Amino acid sequence: MPPASDFEQHRPALFGLAYRMLGSATEAEDIVQEAYLRYASETAPIKSLKPYLMTIVARLCLDTMKSARVRREEYVGPWLPEPVFTSTPADRVIEAESLSFAFLVVLETLSAAERAVFLLREVFDFDYEAIASMLETSEANCRQLLKRARAHIDARRPRFPIPEQRHQQLLSSFAQACTDGDLNSISAMLVNDAKLYSDGGGKVRAALNPILGSDAISRFFVGIRQKSASDLAVQISMVNGQPALVGYSGGKLAYVAQVRLEGESISEVYIVVNPDKLNAV
């Protein structure tokens, strides 16, 4: 039986790939466990362990995504990733941008093959020859898939990224404005065509469609403030590689929210209130 210690040194990268592919920490853990079982039962010599393990995970994810796509189509309301608490600063495996809600939502719009090639190349630094072998395709096809994925992702990347400290300051100001129910202050922090996505999964009350425009979003936050639990406590934590608002009520996680910034303004708001996803955290 191959030594478990050899597998464990690659576990963070394996989880990182599976989570980015699936947007679910729970499913990613299952994929990594299945990869370990296959590794542990291997009797033939393994020439290069990391590519061998990443190949298993990538192919398992591609199989899982076939059924996941059907579940996404049946999902009640907007789908957002399962939150994952992360430390800062991010290392190469847990790279901040590629873990953010905004980035994972964009990944969802790519084909499974485009997503796999992009992550293996851009996040995990595998060359085209290795990726082609992992995915059982040609290097030329990998290059084409990456070109399409890059074009799609680059079109959604922030044009004016800001430092993490400033990100936290803006998020804190936004949280205070929402807590105060200050309609004008909330609206002033949003771009005119801002979007808000609220993921309740049909389990709790949440907006079933994206809320569009700074005015509608501002009124949404003023409205939910009036209905919030009296013991709601909000703090800023690192979630998915970026600052996030984390709300607790009755000692339990009530929501996780992130924003996408364009310079000093908020262009998108993502709120996870689905209890299944929060319980997994």
URLINKA-V967224 format. One record per residue. N is the residue number from 1. RES is the residue in three letters. SS is DSSP state (2 for helix, 1 for strand, 0 for the rest). OMEGA is omega in whole degrees, -180 to 180 (NA if undefined). D_FIRST is the distance of its C-alpha to the first C-alpha in whole Angstrom. Layout:
n=N res=RES ss=SS omega=OMEGA d_first=D_FIRST
n=N res=RES ss=SS omega=OMEGA d_first=D_FIRST
//
This chain:
n=1 res=MET ss=0 omega=180 d_first=0
n=2 res=PRO ss=0 omega=-178 d_first=4
n=3 res=PRO ss=0 omega=-179 d_first=6
n=4 res=ALA ss=2 omega=-178 d_first=9
n=5 res=SER ss=2 omega=178 d_first=12
n=6 res=ASP ss=2 omega=178 d_first=11
n=7 res=PHE ss=2 omega=-174 d_first=12
n=8 res=GLU ss=2 omega=-179 d_first=14
n=9 res=GLN ss=0 omega=179 d_first=17
n=10 res=HIS ss=0 omega=-176 d_first=17
n=11 res=ARG ss=2 omega=-179 d_first=18
n=12 res=PRO ss=2 omega=180 d_first=21
n=13 res=ALA ss=2 omega=180 d_first=22
n=14 res=LEU ss=2 omega=177 d_first=20
n=15 res=PHE ss=2 omega=-179 d_first=22
n=16 res=GLY ss=2 omega=178 d_first=25
n=17 res=LEU ss=2 omega=-177 d_first=25
n=18 res=ALA ss=2 omega=-179 d_first=24
n=19 res=TYR ss=2 omega=180 d_first=27
n=20 res=ARG ss=2 omega=179 d_first=29
n=21 res=MET ss=2 omega=-170 d_first=29
n=22 res=LEU ss=2 omega=-177 d_first=29
n=23 res=GLY ss=0 omega=-179 d_first=32
n=24 res=SER ss=0 omega=178 d_first=30
n=25 res=ALA ss=2 omega=-179 d_first=28
n=26 res=THR ss=2 omega=179 d_first=27
n=27 res=GLU ss=2 omega=179 d_first=25
n=28 res=ALA ss=2 omega=177 d_first=24
n=29 res=GLU ss=2 omega=178 d_first=22
n=30 res=ASP ss=2 omega=179 d_first=21
n=31 res=ILE ss=2 omega=-179 d_first=20
n=32 res=VAL ss=2 omega=178 d_first=18
n=33 res=GLN ss=2 omega=177 d_first=16
n=34 res=GLU ss=2 omega=177 d_first=15
n=35 res=ALA ss=2 omega=179 d_first=14
n=36 res=TYR ss=2 omega=-179 d_first=11
n=37 res=LEU ss=2 omega=178 d_first=11
n=38 res=ARG ss=2 omega=177 d_first=11
n=39 res=TYR ss=2 omega=-177 d_first=9
n=40 res=ALA ss=2 omega=-179 d_first=6
n=41 res=SER ss=0 omega=-179 d_first=7
n=42 res=GLU ss=0 omega=180 d_first=7
n=43 res=THR ss=0 omega=180 d_first=7
n=44 res=ALA ss=0 omega=178 d_first=10
n=45 res=PRO ss=0 omega=178 d_first=11
n=46 res=ILE ss=0 omega=-175 d_first=12
n=47 res=LYS ss=0 omega=-179 d_first=15
n=48 res=SER ss=0 omega=-168 d_first=16
n=49 res=LEU ss=2 omega=-175 d_first=14
n=50 res=LYS ss=2 omega=177 d_first=17
n=51 res=PRO ss=2 omega=179 d_first=19
n=52 res=TYR ss=2 omega=-178 d_first=16
n=53 res=LEU ss=2 omega=179 d_first=15
n=54 res=MET ss=2 omega=176 d_first=19
n=55 res=THR ss=2 omega=179 d_first=20
n=56 res=ILE ss=2 omega=-177 d_first=17
n=57 res=VAL ss=2 omega=-179 d_first=20
n=58 res=ALA ss=2 omega=-178 d_first=23
n=59 res=ARG ss=2 omega=176 d_first=23
n=60 res=LEU ss=2 omega=179 d_first=22
n=61 res=CYS ss=2 omega=179 d_first=25
n=62 res=LEU ss=2 omega=177 d_first=27
n=63 res=ASP ss=2 omega=-179 d_first=26
n=64 res=THR ss=2 omega=-177 d_first=27
n=65 res=MET ss=2 omega=178 d_first=30
n=66 res=LYS ss=2 omega=178 d_first=32
n=67 res=SER ss=2 omega=179 d_first=32
n=68 res=ALA ss=2 omega=-180 d_first=33
n=69 res=ARG ss=2 omega=177 d_first=36
n=70 res=VAL ss=2 omega=179 d_first=37
n=71 res=ARG ss=2 omega=179 d_first=37
n=72 res=ARG ss=2 omega=-179 d_first=38
n=73 res=GLU ss=2 omega=-179 d_first=41
n=74 res=GLU ss=2 omega=-175 d_first=42
n=75 res=TYR ss=0 omega=-179 d_first=41
n=76 res=VAL ss=0 omega=-180 d_first=44
n=77 res=GLY ss=0 omega=180 d_first=46
n=78 res=PRO ss=0 omega=176 d_first=44
n=79 res=TRP ss=0 omega=174 d_first=40
n=80 res=LEU ss=0 omega=-179 d_first=39
n=81 res=PRO ss=0 omega=173 d_first=35
n=82 res=GLU ss=0 omega=-176 d_first=34
n=83 res=PRO ss=0 omega=176 d_first=35
n=84 res=VAL ss=0 omega=176 d_first=32
n=85 res=PHE ss=1 omega=-178 d_first=33
n=86 res=THR ss=0 omega=178 d_first=33
n=87 res=SER ss=0 omega=176 d_first=34
n=88 res=THR ss=0 omega=1 d_first=36
n=89 res=PRO ss=0 omega=180 d_first=36
n=90 res=ALA ss=0 omega=175 d_first=33
n=91 res=ASP ss=0 omega=-175 d_first=31
n=92 res=ARG ss=0 omega=-179 d_first=30
n=93 res=VAL ss=0 omega=179 d_first=27
n=94 res=ILE ss=0 omega=-177 d_first=29
n=95 res=GLU ss=0 omega=-170 d_first=33
n=96 res=ALA ss=2 omega=-173 d_first=36
n=97 res=GLU ss=2 omega=-174 d_first=37
n=98 res=SER ss=2 omega=176 d_first=35
n=99 res=LEU ss=2 omega=-173 d_first=34
n=100 res=SER ss=0 omega=177 d_first=37
n=101 res=PHE ss=2 omega=-177 d_first=39
n=102 res=ALA ss=2 omega=-178 d_first=41
n=103 res=PHE ss=2 omega=-179 d_first=39
n=104 res=LEU ss=2 omega=175 d_first=36
n=105 res=VAL ss=2 omega=177 d_first=39
n=106 res=VAL ss=2 omega=178 d_first=40
n=107 res=LEU ss=2 omega=-180 d_first=37
n=108 res=GLU ss=0 omega=-178 d_first=37
n=109 res=THR ss=0 omega=178 d_first=40
n=110 res=LEU ss=0 omega=172 d_first=38
n=111 res=SER ss=0 omega=-180 d_first=36
n=112 res=ALA ss=2 omega=-179 d_first=33
n=113 res=ALA ss=2 omega=178 d_first=32
n=114 res=GLU ss=2 omega=-180 d_first=35
n=115 res=ARG ss=2 omega=-178 d_first=33
n=116 res=ALA ss=2 omega=-179 d_first=29
n=117 res=VAL ss=2 omega=-179 d_first=31
n=118 res=PHE ss=2 omega=-178 d_first=33
n=119 res=LEU ss=2 omega=-178 d_first=30
n=120 res=LEU ss=2 omega=-179 d_first=28
n=121 res=ARG ss=2 omega=-170 d_first=31
n=122 res=GLU ss=2 omega=-177 d_first=33
n=123 res=VAL ss=2 omega=-174 d_first=30
n=124 res=PHE ss=0 omega=168 d_first=27
n=125 res=ASP ss=0 omega=174 d_first=29
n=126 res=PHE ss=0 omega=178 d_first=27
n=127 res=ASP ss=0 omega=-175 d_first=29
n=128 res=TYR ss=2 omega=-180 d_first=31
n=129 res=GLU ss=2 omega=-180 d_first=29
n=130 res=ALA ss=2 omega=-179 d_first=26
n=131 res=ILE ss=2 omega=179 d_first=27
n=132 res=ALA ss=2 omega=179 d_first=28
n=133 res=SER ss=2 omega=-180 d_first=25
n=134 res=MET ss=2 omega=-172 d_first=23
n=135 res=LEU ss=2 omega=179 d_first=26
n=136 res=GLU ss=0 omega=178 d_first=27
n=137 res=THR ss=0 omega=-179 d_first=30
n=138 res=SER ss=0 omega=177 d_first=33
n=139 res=GLU ss=2 omega=180 d_first=33
n=140 res=ALA ss=2 omega=179 d_first=37
n=141 res=ASN ss=2 omega=178 d_first=36
n=142 res=CYS ss=2 omega=179 d_first=34
n=143 res=ARG ss=2 omega=180 d_first=37
n=144 res=GLN ss=2 omega=178 d_first=39
n=145 res=LEU ss=2 omega=180 d_first=37
n=146 res=LEU ss=2 omega=180 d_first=37
n=147 res=LYS ss=2 omega=179 d_first=40
n=148 res=ARG ss=2 omega=-179 d_first=41
n=149 res=ALA ss=2 omega=180 d_first=39
n=150 res=ARG ss=2 omega=-178 d_first=40
n=151 res=ALA ss=2 omega=-179 d_first=44
n=152 res=HIS ss=2 omega=-177 d_first=43
n=153 res=ILE ss=2 omega=-179 d_first=42
n=154 res=ASP ss=2 omega=179 d_first=44
n=155 res=ALA ss=0 omega=-178 d_first=47
n=156 res=ARG ss=0 omega=-180 d_first=46
n=157 res=ARG ss=0 omega=177 d_first=45
n=158 res=PRO ss=0 omega=-180 d_first=47
n=159 res=ARG ss=0 omega=-178 d_first=50
n=160 res=PHE ss=0 omega=-180 d_first=51
n=161 res=PRO ss=0 omega=-178 d_first=47
n=162 res=ILE ss=0 omega=180 d_first=48
n=163 res=PRO ss=0 omega=-178 d_first=47
n=164 res=GLU ss=2 omega=-179 d_first=45
n=165 res=GLN ss=2 omega=178 d_first=47
n=166 res=ARG ss=2 omega=176 d_first=50
n=167 res=HIS ss=2 omega=180 d_first=48
n=168 res=GLN ss=2 omega=-180 d_first=47
n=169 res=GLN ss=2 omega=180 d_first=51
n=170 res=LEU ss=2 omega=180 d_first=52
n=171 res=LEU ss=2 omega=178 d_first=49
n=172 res=SER ss=2 omega=178 d_first=51
n=173 res=SER ss=2 omega=179 d_first=55
n=174 res=PHE ss=2 omega=179 d_first=54
n=175 res=ALA ss=2 omega=180 d_first=52
n=176 res=GLN ss=2 omega=179 d_first=55
n=177 res=ALA ss=2 omega=179 d_first=58
n=178 res=CYS ss=2 omega=178 d_first=56
n=179 res=THR ss=2 omega=-180 d_first=56
n=180 res=ASP ss=2 omega=-176 d_first=60
n=181 res=GLY ss=0 omega=-177 d_first=60
n=182 res=ASP ss=0 omega=-175 d_first=62
n=183 res=LEU ss=2 omega=-177 d_first=62
n=184 res=ASN ss=2 omega=-180 d_first=64
n=185 res=SER ss=2 omega=177 d_first=61
n=186 res=ILE ss=2 omega=-178 d_first=58
n=187 res=SER ss=2 omega=-178 d_first=60
n=188 res=ALA ss=2 omega=-179 d_first=61
n=189 res=MET ss=0 omega=-177 d_first=57
n=190 res=LEU ss=1 omega=169 d_first=56
n=191 res=VAL ss=1 omega=-174 d_first=57
n=192 res=ASN ss=1 omega=-177 d_first=59
n=193 res=ASP ss=1 omega=180 d_first=57
n=194 res=ALA ss=1 omega=179 d_first=54
n=195 res=LYS ss=1 omega=176 d_first=52
n=196 res=LEU ss=1 omega=178 d_first=50
n=197 res=TYR ss=1 omega=-178 d_first=47
n=198 res=SER ss=1 omega=-175 d_first=46
n=199 res=ASP ss=1 omega=175 d_first=43
n=200 res=GLY ss=0 omega=177 d_first=44
n=201 res=GLY ss=0 omega=-177 d_first=42
n=202 res=GLY ss=0 omega=-178 d_first=45
n=203 res=LYS ss=0 omega=179 d_first=44
n=204 res=VAL ss=0 omega=-179 d_first=46
n=205 res=ARG ss=0 omega=177 d_first=49
n=206 res=ALA ss=0 omega=179 d_first=49
n=207 res=ALA ss=0 omega=-177 d_first=51
n=208 res=LEU ss=0 omega=177 d_first=50
n=209 res=ASN ss=0 omega=176 d_first=51
n=210 res=PRO ss=0 omega=176 d_first=50
n=211 res=ILE ss=1 omega=-171 d_first=53
n=212 res=LEU ss=1 omega=175 d_first=55
n=213 res=GLY ss=0 omega=-176 d_first=58
n=214 res=SER ss=2 omega=-179 d_first=58
n=215 res=ASP ss=2 omega=-179 d_first=61
n=216 res=ALA ss=2 omega=-180 d_first=59
n=217 res=ILE ss=2 omega=179 d_first=56
n=218 res=SER ss=2 omega=180 d_first=58
n=219 res=ARG ss=2 omega=176 d_first=60
n=220 res=PHE ss=2 omega=-178 d_first=57
n=221 res=PHE ss=2 omega=177 d_first=56
n=222 res=VAL ss=2 omega=180 d_first=59
n=223 res=GLY ss=2 omega=-178 d_first=59
n=224 res=ILE ss=2 omega=176 d_first=55
n=225 res=ARG ss=2 omega=-178 d_first=56
n=226 res=GLN ss=2 omega=-178 d_first=59
n=227 res=LYS ss=2 omega=-176 d_first=57
n=228 res=SER ss=0 omega=178 d_first=54
n=229 res=ALA ss=0 omega=-177 d_first=53
n=230 res=SER ss=0 omega=-178 d_first=55
n=231 res=ASP ss=0 omega=-178 d_first=52
n=232 res=LEU ss=0 omega=178 d_first=50
n=233 res=ALA ss=1 omega=-175 d_first=49
n=234 res=VAL ss=1 omega=176 d_first=48
n=235 res=GLN ss=1 omega=176 d_first=46
n=236 res=ILE ss=1 omega=178 d_first=44
n=237 res=SER ss=1 omega=175 d_first=41
n=238 res=MET ss=1 omega=179 d_first=38
n=239 res=VAL ss=1 omega=180 d_first=37
n=240 res=ASN ss=0 omega=174 d_first=35
n=241 res=GLY ss=0 omega=-179 d_first=36
n=242 res=GLN ss=1 omega=176 d_first=39
n=243 res=PRO ss=1 omega=180 d_first=42
n=244 res=ALA ss=1 omega=172 d_first=42
n=245 res=LEU ss=1 omega=-178 d_first=45
n=246 res=VAL ss=1 omega=-178 d_first=43
n=247 res=GLY ss=1 omega=179 d_first=45
n=248 res=TYR ss=1 omega=176 d_first=45
n=249 res=SER ss=1 omega=-178 d_first=47
n=250 res=GLY ss=0 omega=180 d_first=47
n=251 res=GLY ss=0 omega=-179 d_first=44
n=252 res=LYS ss=1 omega=177 d_first=42
n=253 res=LEU ss=1 omega=-177 d_first=41
n=254 res=ALA ss=1 omega=177 d_first=44
n=255 res=TYR ss=1 omega=171 d_first=43
n=256 res=VAL ss=1 omega=-178 d_first=42
n=257 res=ALA ss=1 omega=174 d_first=44
n=258 res=GLN ss=1 omega=176 d_first=44
n=259 res=VAL ss=1 omega=173 d_first=46
n=260 res=ARG ss=1 omega=-175 d_first=46
n=261 res=LEU ss=1 omega=168 d_first=49
n=262 res=GLU ss=1 omega=-173 d_first=51
n=263 res=GLY ss=0 omega=-178 d_first=53
n=264 res=GLU ss=0 omega=-177 d_first=54
n=265 res=SER ss=1 omega=-180 d_first=54
n=266 res=ILE ss=1 omega=-180 d_first=52
n=267 res=SER ss=1 omega=179 d_first=51
n=268 res=GLU ss=1 omega=177 d_first=49
n=269 res=VAL ss=1 omega=180 d_first=48
n=270 res=TYR ss=1 omega=-179 d_first=45
n=271 res=ILE ss=1 omega=176 d_first=44
n=272 res=VAL ss=1 omega=175 d_first=42
n=273 res=VAL ss=0 omega=178 d_first=43
n=274 res=ASN ss=0 omega=-176 d_first=41
n=275 res=PRO ss=2 omega=177 d_first=39
n=276 res=ASP ss=2 omega=180 d_first=36
n=277 res=LYS ss=2 omega=180 d_first=35
n=278 res=LEU ss=2 omega=178 d_first=37
n=279 res=ASN ss=2 omega=179 d_first=35
n=280 res=ALA ss=2 omega=177 d_first=32
n=281 res=VAL ss=0 omega=NA d_first=32
//
